[in-house]
Amino acid sequence: MTLSRTERTALAFVAAFGMLGPNAVFLYYFVAEHHEFFEAITHPVALSLLVDAFIAMGLIAWFIARYGTGRHGWRAFVGLSLLGGLVFSIPAFLLLNSEKGEVRK
């Protein structure tokens, strides 16, 4: 897949936001405030959102395995998802599997 410079920049921005925004909060509470983290995931709403994200990750990984998307396969996507969540992993995965587009003047 070929992406323009603007598309690549936008995807990089979204991936950075995903890693430094929601994922940073998650990692902080997982590492520094682990008692609050484990208390939070026992809440039904938080647990349902966590399960929803894992199911979405699985469906997207299946799609990648089934239809292929470039050099990196479903394992790379799952690794990125576990590292930084879907807001990070989807744009990062698209960037990893893309080529630079032609510079338009």
N, C-alpha and C positions, 0 to 999 in steps of 0.2 A: 504494500500500500504506500502510496506517495502522498506526503503531506507538505503543504506550503509552509513557509517560514512563520506566517501568522498562526496557522493551525498548530504547529509545533510549539510555538511560544505559549499559546493559550493552554495546550495540554500540559506543558511544563508548569505553568502557573497553578493550574488546578491540582496537579500532583503535589506540588510544594505546599499548597494550602492544606491538602488532605493530610500530609505528613506533619506539618507544623501546627495545624489547627486541631481538629478533632482527635487525631492520633496522639498528639503531644499531651492532651488532657488525659486520654486513656492511659498512656504510659506513666504519667506522673502518679495517677491514683493507683495504678498497678504496682509501682515500685515504692513510692514514698508513703502512700496512704493505703496500703494493701488491705487493712481491716475495713475501710470504707468501701473499697472496690468489691470485696467479697460480700459485704452487706448489700451493696447495690445490685449485684447480679442475682441475688435471691428475690428481688422484687419482680413480680410477674410481668410488668411492662418492660423493664430493662431486659429481662430474660427473653421475652418474646422478640424484642428487637435484635438481640444477639443471635437467636435461632434464625430469624429472618435473614440476617446478613450471611450466616453460614450456608443457608439454603440457596440464596442468590449466588454466592461464590461457587457453590457446587454446580448450579445450572450453567453459569458462564463458563466454568472449566469444562463441563460436558460439551458445550457448544464449540469451544476452542478445539477440543480433542476430536470432535466429530467433523468439523468443517475446516479446521486449520486456519491459521491467521498469519503465518510468516515463520521466521527462523525459530522463535521461542514458542514452546508449546504450553499445554495446560499446567504443567508443573511449575513453570516460571510464574504464571498468573497466580496460582495458589500461594506460592512463596511470597510474592508481592502483597497479596491480600492479607496474609497472616502477619506480614511485617508492618503494613500501614493501613489496612482497611480498604474498602472499595473506592472511596473518593481518591485515594492515592493509587491503588493498583490498576484501575481501568485506564486512566490516562498514561500512567507509566508503562503499562503493557503495550498500549498503542504506540507510544514513542519507541519502545524497544523493537517493535516489529515494523517500523516504518522506514521509508527512505526519504531523503531530502528532496523536495520538489525543485523544479527549475525556478530560477530567480526571474520574476516578471518585471519588466521595466515599463 
